[in-house]
Amino acid sequence: MVDTIMESKKQIKALERQRLKAGRMLLKGKSQAEVAREIGVARSTVCGWYAKVREGGLDALRSTGLRGRRASLSDADLKSLKKVLVAGPLASGFATDVWTLPGVRQAVRDQFGVTLSESQIWRVLRKMGFSPQRPSKRALQRDDKAAKEWKTKHWPALKKRQKTGVCNCVC
């Protein structure tokens, strides 16, 4: 999560440098089309930058920082949540040993007092490096001998077999 924020800050600084370079070019008298070609952006983008430069100078092109809503869970909260998830659902008082989105959602609500939607929980888990795990198709408690016996003895009795040439429907 911290790495993601650091990358975002680097991108913001790089974009600011790009805008300021374009602003200096515009102030030197280069056309918007020339600036767009040299910087590698759309002409309409340069048009917007030009309007800002006319009104507020190069300072108008400076970054205002990270945007968007603040995260509901801090970096410390995410570290704590990771410990809870690694410990498993049984350690958190759940009945099964498999985490589900509703289970993680409940754990977040209990631990941090924050209610997130399941889609938000999914995004948080992905950012933390977790991926979906599918259980194997066969139950550990499966008795192969009993399953084979049921399939050979009981299943044929339950299965309806149509007799050739005879209609089973009520006509």
PEMOSUL-V423291 format. One record per backbone hydrogen bond with DSSP energy under -0.5 kcal/mol. NH is the residue of the N-H (numbers start at 1). CO is the residue of the C=O. E is the energy in kcal/mol with one decimal. If there is no record, write none. Layout:
{{NH/CO/E} {NH/CO/E}}
//
This chain:
{{5/1/-2.0} {6/2/-2.5} {7/3/-2.4} {8/4/-2.2} {9/5/-2.4} {10/6/-2.1} {11/7/-2.3} {12/8/-2.4} {13/9/-2.2} {14/10/-2.3} {15/11/-2.5} {16/12/-2.1} {17/13/-2.5} {18/14/-1.9} {19/15/-2.4} {20/16/-2.8} {21/17/-2.3} {22/18/-2.2} {23/19/-2.7} {24/20/-2.5} {25/21/-2.1} {26/22/-2.4} {27/23/-2.4} {28/24/-1.4} {29/26/-1.4} {30/25/-2.1} {35/31/-2.3} {36/32/-2.5} {37/33/-2.2} {38/34/-2.5} {39/35/-2.8} {40/36/-2.2} {41/36/-1.6} {45/42/-0.5} {46/42/-1.5} {47/43/-2.1} {48/44/-1.8} {49/45/-2.1} {50/46/-2.7} {51/47/-1.9} {52/48/-1.8} {53/49/-2.6} {54/50/-2.4} {55/51/-1.6} {56/52/-3.2} {57/53/-2.1} {60/57/-1.2} {61/58/-1.8} {62/59/-1.3} {78/74/-2.2} {79/75/-2.0} {80/76/-2.2} {81/77/-2.8} {82/78/-2.3} {83/79/-1.7} {84/80/-1.9} {85/81/-2.7} {86/82/-2.6} {87/83/-2.0} {88/84/-0.9} {92/88/-0.7} {92/89/-0.6} {93/90/-1.4} {94/89/-2.6} {104/100/-2.8} {105/101/-2.7} {106/102/-2.2} {107/103/-2.3} {108/104/-2.6} {109/105/-2.2} {110/106/-2.8} {111/107/-2.8} {112/108/-2.7} {113/108/-0.6} {113/109/-1.4} {114/108/-0.8} {116/114/-0.7} {121/117/-2.4} {122/118/-2.4} {123/119/-1.9} {124/120/-2.5} {125/121/-2.6} {126/122/-2.3} {127/123/-2.4} {128/124/-1.8} {129/126/-1.2} {130/125/-2.6} {142/139/-1.3} {144/142/-0.7} {147/143/-2.3} {148/144/-2.3} {149/145/-2.3} {150/146/-2.5} {151/147/-2.2} {152/148/-2.1} {153/149/-2.7} {154/149/-0.6} {154/150/-1.1} {155/150/-2.3} {157/153/-0.5} {158/154/-1.4} {159/155/-2.3} {161/159/-0.5} {162/160/-0.5} {166/163/-1.3} {171/169/-0.8}}
//
